[in-house]
């Protein structure tokens, strides 16, 4: 399955070459890792900063 860019930080484009630096750092990327058809549920991998490393220090967090 393909990756999905999602959320409040959704970039204007799905093409990283067309994203701003902020968008490449903050776009939330969701990927379905496993889909359980029997129970109709999905297990997702959530990633921020896939296209450009996101800062992970104590002063940079969501309030």
C-alpha positions as CSV (number, residue, x, y, z in Angstrom):
1,X,0.0,0.0,0.0
2,X,1.2,3.5,-0.7
3,X,2.0,6.2,1.9
4,X,-0.5,8.8,2.8
5,X,0.3,12.4,3.9
6,X,-2.2,13.6,6.4
7,X,-3.1,15.9,9.1
8,X,-2.9,19.6,10.1
9,X,0.5,19.8,8.5
10,X,-0.7,18.3,5.2
11,X,1.5,19.7,2.5
12,X,0.2,21.4,-0.6
13,X,1.7,18.7,-2.8
14,X,2.5,15.0,-2.4
15,X,5.8,15.6,-4.3
16,X,8.6,16.3,-1.8
17,X,10.4,18.4,-4.5
18,X,7.4,20.8,-4.5
19,X,7.2,21.0,-0.6
20,X,8.6,23.8,1.5
21,X,11.3,22.9,4.0
22,X,8.7,23.3,6.8
23,X,6.3,20.9,4.9
24,X,9.1,18.3,4.4
25,X,9.9,18.4,8.1
26,X,6.4,18.3,9.4
27,X,4.2,16.3,7.0
28,X,2.7,13.4,8.8
29,X,3.1,10.2,6.8
30,X,0.8,7.3,7.5
31,X,1.5,3.8,6.0
32,X,-0.7,0.8,6.5
33,X,1.6,-2.0,7.7
34,X,-1.0,-4.7,8.2
35,X,-4.7,-4.7,7.4
36,X,-6.8,-7.3,9.3
37,X,-9.8,-7.9,7.2
38,X,-11.4,-10.3,9.7
39,X,-11.7,-7.6,12.4
40,X,-11.8,-4.6,9.9
41,X,-8.8,-2.8,11.4
42,X,-5.4,-1.5,10.3
43,X,-2.1,-1.2,11.9
44,X,-0.3,2.0,10.9
45,X,3.2,3.3,10.9
46,X,3.2,7.1,11.7
47,X,6.2,9.1,10.7
48,X,7.1,12.8,10.8
49,X,10.1,14.1,8.9
50,X,10.3,11.3,6.3
51,X,11.4,13.8,3.6
52,X,13.6,15.9,5.8
53,X,14.8,15.0,9.3
54,X,12.6,16.5,12.0
55,X,14.2,18.0,15.1
56,X,13.6,15.8,18.2
57,X,14.8,17.8,21.1
58,X,13.1,18.8,24.3
59,X,12.3,22.3,23.2
60,X,10.5,21.2,20.0
61,X,7.2,19.5,20.8
62,X,3.4,19.8,20.3
63,X,1.6,21.5,23.2
